[in-house]
Amino acid sequence: MSTNPSPTDSSTTEPGPSILAERTLLGIFVHFIAILPLVGLIATVVIYAVSNHEFTRANARNALDWHLFVSGSFLATFVLVFGLDALFEYVSLPGIVETVVFLPVFALAFVAIFLGFLSVFVWIVAMAKAIFGEAWRYPFVPELV
């Protein structure tokens, strides 16, 4: 008789980790859902509002903070560009003054566009971190939610 246990002997193996008790699929995929512009924002708000799992809520909050930050930068750029353009239609200023006023607005436009492109990469990183159990805070985003 052999004293070595067989590979199928279940008494010698440790139980596997209960991954879905610690983290949920929705907590992982909320970052992927957030990629969609308007639908993603609405879905992320709904997930954050109805979820009772802390991991899912933390990931939804992080995705929502990023979404609001990026959307806010685009909205601010839009309002400033078209608002200042409309203002300068009625107020006559020298060309150099208009240029000086518009330079920071164009800088903000480039930042907003850069954030839009960066979104794809940070969503991938956030989803990868969530797979391994971490609710990763997106870089340089204030806590908005």
C-alpha positions as CSV (number, residue, x, y, z in Angstrom):
1,M,0.0,0.0,0.0
2,S,1.1,3.5,-0.9
3,T,1.0,6.2,1.7
4,N,1.2,9.1,-0.8
5,P,-2.2,10.7,-1.2
6,S,-3.7,10.7,-4.7
7,P,-4.0,14.0,-6.6
8,T,-7.7,13.8,-6.4
9,D,-7.7,13.5,-2.6
10,S,-9.6,16.5,-1.4
11,S,-8.6,16.4,2.2
12,T,-5.0,17.6,1.4
13,T,-6.0,20.6,-0.6
14,E,-6.9,24.0,0.8
15,P,-10.2,25.6,-0.3
16,G,-9.8,28.1,-3.1
17,P,-10.4,31.8,-2.5
18,S,-13.9,33.0,-2.7
19,I,-13.1,35.7,-5.2
20,L,-16.7,36.8,-5.9
21,A,-17.4,37.2,-2.2
22,E,-14.5,39.7,-2.0
23,R,-15.1,41.4,-5.3
24,T,-18.0,41.4,-7.7
25,L,-18.1,41.1,-11.5
26,L,-20.1,44.4,-11.6
27,G,-17.3,46.0,-9.5
28,I,-14.8,44.9,-12.1
29,F,-16.8,45.7,-15.3
30,V,-18.1,49.0,-14.1
31,H,-15.0,50.6,-15.6
32,F,-15.7,49.0,-18.9
33,I,-19.3,50.1,-18.8
34,A,-18.1,53.7,-18.0
35,I,-16.4,53.9,-21.4
36,L,-19.6,54.7,-23.1
37,P,-20.1,58.5,-23.1
38,L,-23.7,59.2,-21.9
39,V,-25.0,55.7,-21.3
40,G,-21.9,54.8,-19.3
41,L,-22.4,57.9,-17.0
42,I,-26.0,56.9,-16.4
43,A,-25.2,53.3,-15.8
44,T,-22.4,54.1,-13.4
45,V,-24.7,56.4,-11.4
46,V,-27.3,53.6,-11.2
47,I,-24.7,51.0,-10.2
48,Y,-23.3,53.3,-7.5
49,A,-26.8,54.1,-6.2
50,V,-28.2,50.6,-6.1
51,S,-25.2,48.5,-5.1
52,N,-24.8,47.4,-1.6
53,H,-21.4,45.7,-2.1
54,E,-18.6,47.9,-0.9
55,F,-16.2,46.8,-3.6
56,T,-18.7,47.6,-6.4
57,R,-19.6,51.0,-4.8
58,A,-15.9,52.0,-4.5
59,N,-15.2,51.1,-8.1
60,A,-18.3,52.8,-9.3
61,R,-17.5,55.9,-7.3
62,N,-14.0,56.0,-8.8
63,A,-15.3,55.5,-12.3
64,L,-18.0,58.2,-11.7
65,D,-15.4,60.6,-10.3
66,W,-13.4,60.2,-13.5
67,H,-16.4,60.5,-15.7
68,L,-17.6,63.7,-14.0
69,F,-14.1,65.2,-14.1
70,V,-13.6,64.5,-17.8
71,S,-17.2,65.6,-18.7
72,G,-16.7,68.7,-16.6
73,S,-13.6,69.7,-18.5
74,F,-15.3,69.2,-21.8
75,L,-18.3,71.2,-20.6
76,A,-16.1,74.0,-19.2
77,T,-14.2,74.2,-22.5
78,F,-17.4,74.3,-24.5
79,V,-19.0,77.0,-22.4
80,L,-15.8,79.2,-22.4
81,V,-15.1,78.9,-26.1
82,F,-18.7,79.7,-27.2
83,G,-19.4,82.1,-24.4
84,L,-16.3,84.2,-25.0
85,D,-16.9,84.1,-28.7
86,A,-20.5,85.4,-28.2
87,L,-19.2,88.0,-25.8
88,F,-16.6,89.2,-28.2
89,E,-19.2,89.6,-30.9
90,Y,-20.8,92.3,-28.8
91,V,-17.8,93.8,-27.0
92,S,-15.1,95.2,-29.2
93,L,-11.6,94.6,-27.9
94,P,-8.2,94.8,-29.5
95,G,-7.1,91.5,-31.2
96,I,-4.2,91.0,-28.8
97,V,-6.6,91.1,-25.8
98,E,-8.9,88.5,-27.4
99,T,-5.8,86.4,-28.0
100,V,-4.6,86.6,-24.5
101,V,-8.1,85.8,-23.1
102,F,-8.4,82.8,-25.5
103,L,-5.0,81.2,-24.8
104,P,-5.9,79.7,-21.4
105,V,-9.2,78.5,-23.0
106,F,-7.3,76.7,-25.8
107,A,-5.0,75.2,-23.2
108,L,-8.0,73.9,-21.3
109,A,-9.3,72.5,-24.6
110,F,-6.1,70.5,-25.1
111,V,-6.2,69.3,-21.5
112,A,-9.8,68.1,-22.1
113,I,-8.9,66.3,-25.3
114,F,-5.9,64.7,-23.6
115,L,-8.2,63.5,-20.7
116,G,-10.5,62.0,-23.3
117,F,-7.7,60.0,-24.9
118,L,-6.3,59.1,-21.5
119,S,-9.7,57.7,-20.4
120,V,-9.2,54.5,-22.4
121,F,-5.9,53.8,-20.7
122,V,-7.0,54.6,-17.1
123,W,-10.2,52.5,-17.6
124,I,-8.1,49.5,-18.6
125,V,-5.8,50.0,-15.6
126,A,-8.7,50.5,-13.2
127,M,-10.4,47.3,-14.5
128,A,-7.1,45.3,-14.3
129,K,-6.7,46.6,-10.7
130,A,-10.3,45.6,-9.9
131,I,-9.7,42.1,-11.2
132,F,-6.9,41.8,-8.6
133,G,-9.1,43.2,-5.8
134,E,-8.1,46.9,-5.7
135,A,-10.5,49.8,-6.0
136,W,-8.0,52.1,-7.8
137,R,-8.4,55.8,-7.6
138,Y,-8.0,57.4,-10.9
139,P,-5.0,59.8,-11.1
140,F,-5.3,63.5,-10.3
141,V,-9.1,63.4,-9.9
142,P,-10.7,65.0,-6.9
143,E,-13.3,63.0,-4.9
144,L,-16.6,64.3,-6.4
145,V,-19.0,61.6,-5.3
